[in-house]
Amino acid sequence: MWIVYAVLSAIAAGITTIFLKKGIHTTNTNMALALRTLVVLIFSIVIVLIIGSYKEIYYINTKTWVFLILSGFSTGAGWYYYYKALQIGNVKNVSPLSKSSLVLTIILSFILLNEKITLLKIISLIIITLGTYYIIDYKKTEEKKENNNKWIIYALLSLIFSALTPIFGKIGIENVESNLGTSIRVFVVVISAWLILFIKKEYKEIKNINKSEIKYIIISGITGGSSWLLYYKALQNGITSAVAAIDKLSVLVAVILSYFIFNEKMKVKEVIGLILILIGTIGLAFKI
């Protein structure tokens, strides 16, 4: 059943990327992140209240609190840099590079969670890495012509923090109801996002939010919240490397949607890259 949750999480995450792109065209990225995480928090709290798991908060141990908080901070940092990269670069370039955090996640899951690394996993990782390279092909992107390749740095930072998130989350979600655990980590993300906003003194940007974009930010919060709830439900019962692998299928969803919505054309080489990512992901997810 956890595989179903993971697949639904990936679909929701892919849709979220599209709404994010539409919501941060002119809106300050830090403000968009702060507003979006607030929507996610409200959404997750409503779910917790409906199912009644809020009562379990009194029984959460110290270890669980620590790793849920760490998961929240790494999530916030990952999304912060993902937003920055997405605002500058194309979805078809940013999303695959950021999502290739799977390689680091599997290495960390082997070291910290004692999950096995099989020959098939190694081959699958190589295939995914090759596919990511084919899709990005950053030497020929429009951003290069404009001497604006900062998105690569932001995407790499997003990659690192995104890789840490499922590791911290797996440890933190073990002894707590998944929806409650998700709400706690989202609360940490909200604090981080608004703290960044005030430190950089960008809270005044709320007056300059493009009204036509705010609806997309709100929708991305709802779809993103759905993705997180499903992801941590899958993570609680499944193997970290497999859940993280399925989650990366959100790249496929995002790139396909960006083709139809943003008219981001794809070359044959990029299509091959997507196919390789899909093949590598299946190898990781279904051969455990």
Backbone as CSV, one residue per row, in Angstrom:
resi,resn,N_x,N_y,N_z,CA_x,CA_y,CA_z,C_x,C_y,C_z
1,MET,0.825,-1.214,0.000,0.000,0.000,0.000,0.858,1.263,0.000
2,TRP,2.045,1.173,0.599,2.912,2.347,0.673,3.364,2.786,-0.720
3,ILE,3.430,1.844,-1.662,3.810,2.190,-3.030,2.756,3.106,-3.658
4,VAL,1.481,2.830,-3.373,0.388,3.663,-3.884,0.514,5.086,-3.330
5,TYR,0.773,5.186,-2.022,0.953,6.501,-1.398,2.122,7.254,-2.046
6,ALA,3.212,6.529,-2.302,4.405,7.148,-2.881,4.130,7.651,-4.299
7,VAL,3.406,6.871,-5.088,3.081,7.269,-6.464,2.169,8.496,-6.463
8,LEU,1.151,8.488,-5.613,0.237,9.637,-5.514,0.989,10.878,-5.045
9,SER,1.950,10.688,-4.146,2.776,11.801,-3.666,3.581,12.395,-4.805
10,ALA,4.133,11.537,-5.661,4.933,11.996,-6.801,4.081,12.794,-7.783
11,ILE,2.870,12.313,-8.039,1.973,13.023,-8.961,1.630,14.405,-8.408
12,ALA,1.304,14.454,-7.109,0.967,15.729,-6.477,2.157,16.679,-6.479
13,ALA,3.360,16.139,-6.257,4.573,16.965,-6.241,4.861,17.542,-7.628
14,GLY,4.627,16.743,-8.669,4.842,17.214,-10.037,3.895,18.347,-10.389
15,ILE,2.642,18.212,-9.980,1.638,19.261,-10.215,2.011,20.515,-9.434
16,THR,2.525,20.317,-8.221,2.922,21.441,-7.375,3.982,22.304,-8.050
17,THR,4.946,21.665,-8.697,6.017,22.393,-9.395,5.444,23.350,-10.439
18,ILE,4.415,22.908,-11.136,3.801,23.740,-12.172,3.125,24.961,-11.554
19,PHE,2.383,24.748,-10.484,1.724,25.870,-9.815,2.749,26.832,-9.214
20,LEU,3.869,26.269,-8.744,4.941,27.107,-8.191,5.502,28.033,-9.256
21,LYS,5.750,27.464,-10.427,6.312,28.245,-11.528,5.382,29.381,-11.918
22,LYS,4.085,29.104,-11.928,3.114,30.125,-12.285,2.929,31.154,-11.173
23,GLY,3.246,30.746,-9.938,3.032,31.632,-8.803,4.202,32.511,-8.424
24,ILE,5.385,32.262,-9.009,6.559,33.053,-8.627,7.189,33.751,-9.824
25,HIS,6.370,34.020,-10.825,6.894,34.703,-12.016,7.406,36.095,-11.657
26,THR,6.634,36.824,-10.855,7.051,38.163,-10.422,7.077,38.291,-8.900
27,THR,6.434,37.358,-8.207,6.373,37.411,-6.740,7.713,37.043,-6.115
28,ASN,8.091,37.757,-5.072,9.322,37.473,-4.334,9.306,36.017,-3.865
29,THR,10.398,35.285,-4.128,10.428,33.848,-3.827,10.304,33.543,-2.340
30,ASN,10.936,34.349,-1.498,10.846,34.127,-0.059,9.431,34.348,0.451
31,MET,8.763,35.354,-0.086,7.385,35.621,0.299,6.479,34.483,-0.162
32,ALA,6.724,34.010,-1.384,5.922,32.906,-1.925,6.106,31.651,-1.075
33,LEU,7.350,31.370,-0.670,7.639,30.211,0.164,6.935,30.323,1.511
34,ALA,6.988,31.515,2.110,6.366,31.736,3.413,4.851,31.538,3.349
35,LEU,4.234,32.094,2.320,2.786,31.970,2.165,2.384,30.528,1.866
36,ARG,3.174,29.884,1.001,2.853,28.512,0.618,2.941,27.560,1.805
37,THR,3.993,27.691,2.603,4.151,26.800,3.754,3.058,27.040,4.793
38,LEU,2.580,28.255,4.873,1.488,28.574,5.794,0.217,27.842,5.362
39,VAL,-0.013,27.804,4.059,-1.166,27.077,3.518,-1.021,25.582,3.795
40,VAL,0.192,25.062,3.605,0.455,23.643,3.872,0.194,23.313,5.345
41,LEU,0.635,24.199,6.235,0.450,23.980,7.677,-1.032,23.919,8.019
42,ILE,-1.802,24.881,7.534,-3.241,24.906,7.795,-3.891,23.630,7.270
43,PHE,-3.499,23.243,6.059,-4.040,22.037,5.436,-3.731,20.801,6.280
44,SER,-2.482,20.675,6.722,-2.073,19.493,7.495,-2.722,19.462,8.881
45,ILE,-2.903,20.636,9.492,-3.552,20.701,10.807,-5.004,20.259,10.708
46,VAL,-5.678,20.682,9.650,-7.070,20.279,9.435,-7.168,18.758,9.353
47,ILE,-6.231,18.137,8.622,-6.217,16.672,8.498,-6.017,16.015,9.860
48,VAL,-5.086,16.552,10.638,-4.795,16.001,11.967,-6.011,16.118,12.879
49,LEU,-6.704,17.240,12.814,-7.897,17.451,13.637,-9.021,16.495,13.219
50,ILE,-9.135,16.266,11.929,-10.186,15.381,11.426,-9.982,13.948,11.897
51,ILE,-8.746,13.462,11.821,-8.480,12.068,12.209,-8.225,11.925,13.712
52,GLY,-8.009,13.050,14.405,-7.852,13.029,15.863,-6.489,12.627,16.388
53,SER,-5.464,12.639,15.542,-4.136,12.201,15.989,-3.395,13.247,16.824
54,TYR,-3.964,14.459,16.937,-3.323,15.515,17.726,-3.135,15.104,19.183
55,LYS,-3.931,14.175,19.657,-3.840,13.720,21.049,-2.517,13.006,21.329
56,GLU,-1.879,12.494,20.290,-0.635,11.734,20.458,0.588,12.625,20.670
57,ILE,0.424,13.920,20.534,1.568,14.835,20.638,2.225,14.770,22.011
58,TYR,1.447,14.428,23.022,1.988,14.357,24.394,2.895,13.155,24.608
59,TYR,2.853,12.201,23.695,3.622,10.965,23.866,4.841,10.877,22.944
60,ILE,5.117,11.946,22.229,6.271,11.955,21.328,7.571,12.066,22.126
61,ASN,8.518,11.187,21.861,9.783,11.209,22.608,10.768,12.219,22.031
62,THR,11.868,12.432,22.764,12.861,13.441,22.383,13.489,13.161,21.026
63,LYS,13.845,11.908,20.780,14.478,11.537,19.505,13.573,11.893,18.328
64,THR,12.299,11.587,18.463,11.338,11.879,17.399,11.245,13.375,17.156
65,TRP,11.181,14.160,18.228,11.126,15.620,18.103,12.344,16.158,17.357
66,VAL,13.526,15.682,17.742,14.770,16.175,17.146,14.800,15.932,15.647
67,PHE,14.461,14.704,15.234,14.562,14.383,13.807,13.417,14.957,12.983
68,LEU,12.267,15.153,13.598,11.182,15.831,12.885,11.556,17.294,12.646
69,ILE,12.201,17.900,13.635,12.643,19.295,13.503,13.737,19.412,12.442
70,LEU,14.693,18.479,12.482,15.753,18.478,11.468,15.171,18.275,10.070
71,SER,14.180,17.401,9.971,13.515,17.164,8.696,12.822,18.425,8.211
72,GLY,12.224,19.156,9.157,11.555,20.408,8.814,12.525,21.450,8.299
73,PHE,13.661,21.594,8.978,14.670,22.574,8.553,15.246,22.222,7.187
74,SER,15.543,20.943,6.969,16.112,20.542,5.681,15.088,20.697,4.558
75,THR,13.821,20.458,4.871,12.763,20.663,3.886,12.664,22.131,3.495
76,GLY,12.669,22.986,4.510,12.591,24.427,4.263,13.749,24.926,3.418
77,ALA,14.955,24.470,3.744,16.142,24.886,2.986,16.078,24.361,1.553
78,GLY,15.640,23.108,1.405,15.541,22.511,0.075,14.565,23.260,-0.810
79,TRP,13.423,23.599,-0.232,12.431,24.333,-1.013,12.871,25.767,-1.274
80,TYR,13.558,26.381,-0.342,14.031,27.756,-0.528,14.925,27.845,-1.773
81,TYR,15.892,26.953,-1.854,16.816,26.968,-2.984,16.137,26.464,-4.258
82,TYR,15.161,25.597,-4.121,14.409,25.123,-5.282,13.608,26.274,-5.894
83,TYR,13.000,27.086,-5.027,12.262,28.267,-5.479,13.183,29.213,-6.237
84,LYS,14.375,29.450,-5.643,15.330,30.377,-6.259,15.749,29.877,-7.638
85,ALA,15.996,28.578,-7.752,16.408,27.995,-9.022,15.272,28.023,-10.036
86,LEU,14.051,27.738,-9.553,12.897,27.667,-10.434,12.527,29.035,-10.995
87,GLN,12.780,30.072,-10.221,12.448,31.422,-10.672,13.364,31.860,-11.823
88,ILE,14.608,31.360,-11.813,15.584,31.743,-12.832,15.595,30.776,-14.013
89,GLY,15.559,29.483,-13.722,15.707,28.486,-14.782,14.401,27.883,-15.252
90,ASN,14.489,27.017,-16.253,13.330,26.307,-16.785,13.009,25.090,-15.933
91,VAL,11.723,24.731,-15.893,11.290,23.565,-15.130,12.035,22.312,-15.593
92,LYS,12.188,22.157,-16.927,12.801,20.941,-17.473,14.266,20.803,-17.081
93,ASN,14.915,21.906,-16.652,16.308,21.853,-16.210,16.422,21.781,-14.696
94,VAL,15.659,22.624,-14.021,15.744,22.730,-12.563,15.235,21.471,-11.867
95,SER,14.066,21.005,-12.260,13.440,19.877,-11.578,14.287,18.599,-11.615
96,PRO,14.808,18.165,-12.771,15.630,16.951,-12.787,16.895,17.058,-11.946
97,LEU,17.575,18.215,-11.994,18.809,18.368,-11.232,18.537,18.332,-9.735
98,SER,17.510,19.053,-9.306,17.160,19.082,-7.888,16.728,17.702,-7.405
99,LYS,15.947,17.010,-8.223,15.418,15.708,-7.835,16.459,14.595,-7.900
100,SER,17.625,14.864,-8.479,18.659,13.837,-8.536,19.313,13.638,-7.168
101,SER,18.745,14.273,-6.163,19.188,14.085,-4.776,19.037,12.627,-4.361
102,LEU,18.290,11.863,-5.162,18.077,10.447,-4.879,19.384,9.694,-4.706
103,VAL,20.379,10.025,-5.516,21.684,9.353,-5.431,22.277,9.511,-4.036
104,LEU,22.286,10.739,-3.541,22.833,11.015,-2.206,21.956,10.389,-1.122
105,THR,20.637,10.395,-1.325,19.718,9.803,-0.351,20.008,8.318,-0.156
106,ILE,20.228,7.611,-1.249,20.483,6.166,-1.160,21.818,5.878,-0.486
107,ILE,22.802,6.701,-0.769,24.106,6.529,-0.107,23.959,6.748,1.396
108,LEU,23.221,7.790,1.776,23.006,8.094,3.195,22.147,7.027,3.875
109,SER,21.168,6.491,3.149,20.311,5.448,3.730,21.121,4.170,3.983
110,PHE,22.133,3.939,3.148,23.025,2.794,3.343,23.897,3.000,4.582
111,ILE,24.421,4.221,4.741,25.325,4.528,5.854,24.578,4.669,7.185
112,LEU,23.464,5.383,7.170,22.764,5.724,8.403,21.605,4.794,8.765
113,LEU,20.960,4.201,7.756,19.779,3.375,8.012,20.008,1.894,7.734
114,ASN,21.248,1.570,7.338,21.618,0.171,7.070,20.786,-0.476,5.965
115,GLU,20.321,0.309,5.015,19.592,-0.244,3.883,20.601,-0.746,2.849
116,LYS,20.316,-1.897,2.270,21.260,-2.527,1.362,21.385,-1.786,0.033
117,ILE,22.591,-1.764,-0.497,22.814,-1.240,-1.849,23.170,-2.426,-2.742
118,THR,22.231,-2.806,-3.587,22.423,-3.947,-4.475,23.023,-3.497,-5.807
119,LEU,23.409,-4.469,-6.608,23.965,-4.169,-7.930,22.920,-3.445,-8.791
120,LEU,21.663,-3.871,-8.657,20.592,-3.239,-9.435,20.443,-1.771,-9.042
121,LYS,20.569,-1.472,-7.750,20.466,-0.085,-7.288,21.591,0.760,-7.877
122,ILE,22.777,0.205,-7.894,23.926,0.942,-8.434,23.715,1.239,-9.915
123,ILE,23.272,0.211,-10.654,23.012,0.390,-12.093,21.904,1.419,-12.306
124,SER,20.853,1.341,-11.478,19.727,2.271,-11.591,20.169,3.702,-11.321
125,LEU,21.039,3.880,-10.333,21.541,5.215,-10.004,22.348,5.792,-11.170
126,ILE,23.147,4.939,-11.797,23.947,5.374,-12.955,23.022,5.805,-14.090
127,ILE,21.962,5.030,-14.299,20.999,5.340,-15.364,20.299,6.667,-15.086
128,ILE,19.897,6.886,-13.833,19.219,8.134,-13.458,20.156,9.324,-13.623
129,THR,21.397,9.161,-13.199,22.384,10.241,-13.323,22.611,10.588,-14.796
130,LEU,22.713,9.564,-15.634,22.906,9.780,-17.065,21.688,10.484,-17.669
131,GLY,20.503,10.048,-17.242,19.275,10.670,-17.730,19.179,12.125,-17.338
132,THR,19.596,12.429,-16.108,19.583,13.815,-15.624,20.528,14.678,-16.460
133,TYR,21.689,14.133,-16.788,22.662,14.864,-17.596,22.090,15.184,-18.980
134,TYR,21.410,14.200,-19.560,20.827,14.396,-20.892,19.756,15.481,-20.884
135,ILE,18.965,15.526,-19.799,17.884,16.508,-19.732,18.428,17.914,-19.517
136,ILE,19.379,18.056,-18.594,19.866,19.393,-18.237,20.640,20.025,-19.388
137,ASP,21.669,19.346,-19.856,22.470,19.854,-20.975,22.663,21.362,-20.849
138,TYR,23.133,21.801,-19.672,23.156,23.220,-19.339,24.015,24.079,-20.259
139,LYS,24.918,23.483,-20.999,25.780,24.274,-21.884,24.993,24.918,-23.018
140,LYS,23.809,24.361,-23.276,23.030,24.880,-24.395,21.752,25.576,-23.956
141,THR,21.572,25.783,-22.659,20.345,26.406,-22.198,20.340,27.894,-22.461
142,GLU,19.153,28.460,-22.483,19.004,29.893,-22.710,19.665,30.680,-21.598
143,GLU,19.642,30.108,-20.384,20.246,30.818,-19.261,21.740,31.057,-19.477
144,LYS,22.402,30.124,-20.165,23.834,30.263,-20.423,24.098,31.454,-21.333
145,LYS,23.229,31.627,-22.332,23.376,32.735,-23.258,23.235,34.066,-22.548
146,GLU,22.448,34.056,-21.492,22.216,35.288,-20.747,23.200,35.435,-19.584
147,ASN,24.207,34.522,-19.544,25.190,34.540,-18.459,24.518,34.516,-17.091
148,ASN,23.486,33.693,-16.977,22.742,33.632,-15.724,22.554,32.177,-15.312
149,ASN,23.628,31.544,-14.908,23.583,30.137,-14.525,23.525,29.927,-13.012
150,LYS,23.088,30.930,-12.284,22.991,30.802,-10.831,22.006,29.713,-10.428
151,TRP,21.052,29.425,-11.315,20.056,28.410,-10.997,20.714,27.065,-10.701
152,ILE,21.878,26.799,-11.317,22.575,25.528,-11.108,23.045,25.413,-9.658
153,ILE,23.588,26.502,-9.116,24.059,26.521,-7.732,22.889,26.312,-6.787
154,TYR,21.798,27.038,-7.036,20.612,26.909,-6.187,20.043,25.496,-6.255
155,ALA,20.017,24.912,-7.456,19.484,23.564,-7.631,20.341,22.526,-6.905
156,LEU,21.661,22.729,-6.910,22.564,21.805,-6.210,22.373,21.880,-4.698
157,LEU,22.181,23.095,-4.181,21.914,23.259,-2.744,20.584,22.603,-2.382
158,SER,19.605,22.764,-3.262,18.314,22.110,-3.054,18.489,20.598,-3.037
159,LEU,19.359,20.105,-3.901,19.654,18.675,-3.986,20.175,18.134,-2.656
160,ILE,21.118,18.838,-2.065,21.738,18.385,-0.812,20.720,18.310,0.321
161,PHE,19.960,19.395,0.497,18.976,19.421,1.586,17.831,18.445,1.323
162,SER,17.467,18.274,0.052,16.410,17.332,-0.298,16.830,15.897,-0.004
163,ALA,18.122,15.622,-0.141,18.639,14.283,0.142,18.593,13.970,1.637
164,LEU,18.806,14.992,2.447,18.803,14.806,3.898,17.387,14.637,4.459
165,THR,16.405,15.257,3.803,15.037,15.264,4.310,14.450,13.873,4.556
166,PRO,14.485,12.935,3.585,13.909,11.617,3.852,14.666,10.822,4.906
167,ILE,15.956,11.081,5.058,16.733,10.390,6.091,16.270,10.830,7.476
168,PHE,16.230,12.144,7.685,15.740,12.673,8.955,14.284,12.268,9.176
169,GLY,13.498,12.334,8.085,12.075,12.030,8.187,11.811,10.582,8.551
170,LYS,12.569,9.665,7.978,12.396,8.238,8.260,12.614,7.953,9.732
171,ILE,13.654,8.544,10.290,13.956,8.340,11.713,12.898,9.011,12.577
172,GLY,12.484,10.220,12.183,11.539,10.973,12.998,10.116,10.471,12.937
173,ILE,9.745,9.794,11.855,8.357,9.386,11.664,8.068,7.992,12.219
174,GLU,9.091,7.299,12.712,8.949,5.912,13.144,7.948,5.722,14.272
175,ASN,7.957,6.643,15.243,7.132,6.442,16.439,6.037,7.484,16.614
176,VAL,5.515,7.969,15.484,4.449,8.963,15.553,3.515,8.789,14.361
177,GLU,2.244,9.103,14.538,1.276,9.017,13.438,1.747,9.930,12.318
178,SER,1.736,9.436,11.084,2.377,10.138,9.967,1.832,11.540,9.716
179,ASN,0.513,11.734,9.828,-0.069,13.056,9.589,0.339,14.051,10.663
180,LEU,0.396,13.569,11.912,0.833,14.421,13.014,2.301,14.782,12.833
181,GLY,3.112,13.795,12.473,4.532,14.038,12.251,4.762,15.036,11.135
182,THR,3.971,14.917,10.066,4.078,15.855,8.948,3.726,17.272,9.391
183,SER,2.685,17.409,10.203,2.268,18.728,10.688,3.358,19.387,11.528
184,ILE,4.029,18.592,12.345,5.092,19.123,13.199,6.251,19.644,12.347
185,ARG,6.666,18.862,11.356,7.788,19.285,10.512,7.399,20.469,9.638
186,VAL,6.137,20.530,9.211,5.674,21.668,8.419,5.692,22.935,9.273
187,PHE,5.360,22.789,10.557,5.403,23.933,11.469,6.820,24.499,11.543
188,VAL,7.801,23.609,11.569,9.207,24.029,11.577,9.558,24.741,10.265
189,VAL,9.053,24.214,9.154,9.299,24.831,7.856,8.720,26.243,7.817
190,VAL,7.521,26.403,8.363,6.867,27.715,8.395,7.704,28.715,9.181
191,ILE,8.182,28.296,10.346,9.029,29.169,11.179,10.277,29.574,10.404
192,SER,10.904,28.602,9.756,12.124,28.872,8.973,11.852,29.858,7.853
193,ALA,10.746,29.640,7.134,10.413,30.484,5.987,10.144,31.925,6.403
194,TRP,9.375,32.089,7.469,9.053,33.451,7.916,10.249,34.122,8.578
195,LEU,11.120,33.314,9.197,12.334,33.856,9.801,13.235,34.436,8.709
196,ILE,13.375,33.697,7.611,14.176,34.176,6.476,13.589,35.475,5.936
197,LEU,12.276,35.510,5.871,11.574,36.678,5.348,11.872,37.924,6.176
198,PHE,11.872,37.775,7.503,12.100,38.920,8.388,13.583,39.283,8.476
199,ILE,14.454,38.278,8.441,15.886,38.550,8.476,16.304,39.359,7.249
200,LYS,15.755,39.021,6.110,16.082,39.718,4.862,15.212,40.961,4.646
201,LYS,14.342,41.200,5.641,13.453,42.373,5.615,12.616,42.426,4.340
202,GLU,12.143,41.267,3.940,11.337,41.193,2.727,9.843,41.028,3.030
203,TYR,9.497,41.096,4.324,8.089,40.932,4.698,7.202,42.024,4.100
204,LYS,7.802,43.146,3.764,7.042,44.248,3.164,6.606,43.912,1.737
205,GLU,7.226,42.862,1.183,6.892,42.465,-0.180,5.467,41.938,-0.307
206,ILE,4.845,41.695,0.844,3.479,41.180,0.819,2.532,42.160,0.135
207,LYS,2.916,43.458,0.173,2.101,44.492,-0.476,2.244,44.455,-1.997
208,ASN,3.345,43.841,-2.445,3.629,43.845,-3.879,3.306,42.525,-4.572
209,ILE,2.636,41.633,-3.857,2.317,40.340,-4.451,1.359,40.516,-5.617
210,ASN,1.699,39.888,-6.701,0.838,39.917,-7.885,-0.429,39.122,-7.578
211,LYS,-1.564,39.800,-7.586,-2.830,39.167,-7.216,-3.181,38.006,-8.135
212,SER,-2.723,38.064,-9.361,-3.018,36.975,-10.293,-2.175,35.734,-9.988
213,GLU,-1.099,35.902,-9.195,-0.206,34.785,-8.873,-0.520,34.147,-7.530
214,ILE,-1.150,34.882,-6.634,-1.359,34.379,-5.277,-2.240,33.130,-5.264
215,LYS,-3.180,33.046,-6.211,-4.042,31.861,-6.257,-3.229,30.602,-6.576
216,TYR,-2.201,30.779,-7.401,-1.354,29.639,-7.738,-0.475,29.235,-6.550
217,ILE,-0.060,30.217,-5.772,0.726,29.928,-4.570,-0.114,29.140,-3.574
218,ILE,-1.368,29.539,-3.415,-2.276,28.857,-2.490,-2.545,27.422,-2.965
219,ILE,-2.818,27.283,-4.257,-3.081,25.942,-4.802,-1.846,25.052,-4.652
220,SER,-0.649,25.646,-4.873,0.583,24.866,-4.723,0.766,24.421,-3.279
221,GLY,0.261,25.224,-2.346,0.321,24.845,-0.934,-0.560,23.645,-0.642
222,ILE,-1.740,23.616,-1.257,-2.663,22.509,-1.052,-2.139,21.228,-1.698
223,THR,-1.669,21.336,-2.949,-1.130,20.149,-3.630,0.174,19.693,-2.977
224,GLY,0.977,20.679,-2.539,2.227,20.348,-1.860,1.971,19.670,-0.524
225,GLY,0.968,20.171,0.190,0.605,19.560,1.469,0.120,18.137,1.280
226,SER,-0.656,17.914,0.244,-1.135,16.566,-0.066,0.034,15.638,-0.360
227,SER,0.998,16.166,-1.120,2.181,15.378,-1.469,2.970,15.000,-0.223
228,TRP,3.164,15.959,0.685,3.931,15.694,1.907,3.242,14.652,2.786
229,LEU,1.930,14.781,2.949,1.181,13.840,3.775,1.275,12.425,3.209
230,LEU,1.136,12.311,1.904,1.233,11.004,1.250,2.655,10.453,1.320
231,TYR,3.633,11.341,1.140,5.041,10.939,1.156,5.436,10.360,2.517
232,TYR,5.040,11.040,3.578,5.431,10.563,4.905,4.623,9.358,5.355
233,LYS,3.447,9.198,4.793,2.687,7.974,5.035,3.418,6.803,4.399
234,ALA,3.906,7.016,3.174,4.661,5.974,2.473,5.993,5.710,3.171
235,LEU,6.642,6.775,3.624,7.950,6.653,4.254,7.873,5.889,5.570
236,GLN,6.752,6.028,6.251,6.593,5.361,7.546,6.549,3.845,7.399
237,ASN,5.962,3.362,6.324,5.797,1.920,6.139,6.731,1.305,5.096
238,GLY,7.312,2.141,4.249,8.158,1.625,3.182,9.644,1.808,3.444
239,ILE,10.463,1.365,2.489,11.911,1.506,2.570,12.298,2.878,2.015
240,THR,13.144,3.582,2.739,13.488,4.968,2.406,13.933,5.144,0.959
241,SER,14.877,4.321,0.516,15.415,4.464,-0.839,14.339,4.237,-1.902
242,ALA,13.424,3.295,-1.648,12.365,2.997,-2.610,11.343,4.124,-2.672
243,VAL,10.952,4.636,-1.512,9.988,5.740,-1.454,10.575,6.980,-2.124
244,ALA,11.840,7.268,-1.817,12.513,8.427,-2.419,12.615,8.264,-3.931
245,ALA,12.812,7.023,-4.382,12.924,6.758,-5.820,11.606,7.040,-6.538
246,ILE,10.521,6.531,-5.988,9.204,6.749,-6.592,8.865,8.235,-6.594
247,ASP,9.253,8.918,-5.529,8.970,10.353,-5.426,9.588,11.129,-6.580
248,LYS,10.714,10.644,-7.102,11.409,11.346,-8.184,10.648,11.270,-9.504
249,LEU,9.614,10.439,-9.560,8.787,10.403,-10.761,8.032,11.717,-10.943
250,SER,8.038,12.536,-9.903,7.414,13.863,-9.999,8.103,14.681,-11.092
251,VAL,9.370,14.365,-11.360,10.105,15.033,-12.442,9.396,14.788,-13.771
252,LEU,9.012,13.537,-13.998,8.335,13.167,-15.231,7.016,13.927,-15.376
253,VAL,6.261,13.986,-14.286,4.984,14.699,-14.283,5.196,16.181,-14.570
254,ALA,6.180,16.784,-13.877,6.442,18.218,-14.024,6.892,18.577,-15.437
255,VAL,7.793,17.775,-15.993,8.322,18.074,-17.325,7.247,17.925,-18.406
256,ILE,6.428,16.889,-18.285,5.354,16.680,-19.259,4.344,17.831,-19.201
257,LEU,3.971,18.221,-17.995,3.021,19.325,-17.835,3.613,20.651,-18.321
258,SER,4.916,20.854,-18.078,5.557,22.105,-18.505,5.581,22.207,-20.033
259,TYR,5.598,21.060,-20.693,5.577,21.049,-22.170,4.255,21.618,-22.684
260,PHE,3.159,21.216,-22.036,1.838,21.652,-22.478,1.456,23.035,-21.941
261,ILE,1.882,23.339,-20.705,1.464,24.593,-20.076,2.393,25.758,-20.391
262,PHE,3.716,25.515,-20.309,4.685,26.590,-20.527,5.318,26.533,-21.917
263,ASN,4.890,25.549,-22.693,5.428,25.381,-24.047,6.947,25.204,-24.034
264,GLU,7.461,24.519,-23.002,8.888,24.235,-22.908,9.186,23.026,-23.806
265,LYS,9.624,23.296,-24.991,9.877,22.244,-25.972,11.005,21.323,-25.518
266,MET,10.894,20.073,-25.931,11.900,19.087,-25.561,12.572,18.521,-26.803
267,LYS,13.890,18.381,-26.722,14.655,17.775,-27.798,14.668,16.263,-27.605
268,VAL,15.074,15.574,-28.627,15.140,14.109,-28.574,16.023,13.662,-27.413
269,LYS,17.136,14.379,-27.221,18.076,14.049,-26.151,17.417,14.153,-24.784
270,GLU,16.558,15.150,-24.622,15.871,15.356,-23.342,14.814,14.285,-23.109
271,VAL,14.156,13.854,-24.169,13.166,12.777,-24.059,13.862,11.482,-23.637
272,ILE,15.024,11.234,-24.215,15.815,10.053,-23.851,16.193,10.124,-22.371
273,GLY,16.558,11.324,-21.923,16.909,11.520,-20.518,15.758,11.182,-19.600
274,LEU,14.547,11.605,-19.956,13.361,11.299,-19.160,13.102,9.797,-19.102
275,ILE,13.265,9.142,-20.234,13.053,7.695,-20.289,14.063,6.975,-19.397
276,LEU,15.317,7.433,-19.412,16.356,6.828,-18.571,16.030,7.010,-17.090
277,ILE,15.555,8.211,-16.724,15.179,8.473,-15.330,14.048,7.542,-14.912
278,LEU,13.079,7.351,-15.808,11.952,6.466,-15.511,12.420,5.029,-15.316
279,ILE,13.293,4.562,-16.200,13.811,3.190,-16.107,14.609,3.005,-14.805
280,GLY,15.470,3.979,-14.504,16.270,3.886,-13.278,15.415,3.914,-12.044
281,THR,14.366,4.724,-12.047,13.463,4.825,-10.897,12.720,3.524,-10.664
282,ILE,12.259,2.907,-11.733,11.559,1.622,-11.609,12.508,0.577,-11.035
283,GLY,13.760,0.607,-11.472,14.743,-0.344,-10.961,14.971,-0.191,-9.472
284,LEU,14.937,1.054,-8.995,15.149,1.323,-7.574,13.895,1.012,-6.741
285,ALA,12.753,1.332,-7.292,11.522,1.245,-6.521,10.942,-0.154,-6.375
286,PHE,11.088,-0.972,-7.391,10.388,-2.244,-7.386,11.270,-3.474,-7.227
287,LYS,12.562,-3.254,-7.040,13.457,-4.380,-6.755,14.139,-4.064,-5.434
288,ILE,13.492,-4.439,-4.376,13.949,-4.017,-3.040,14.762,-5.107,-2.365
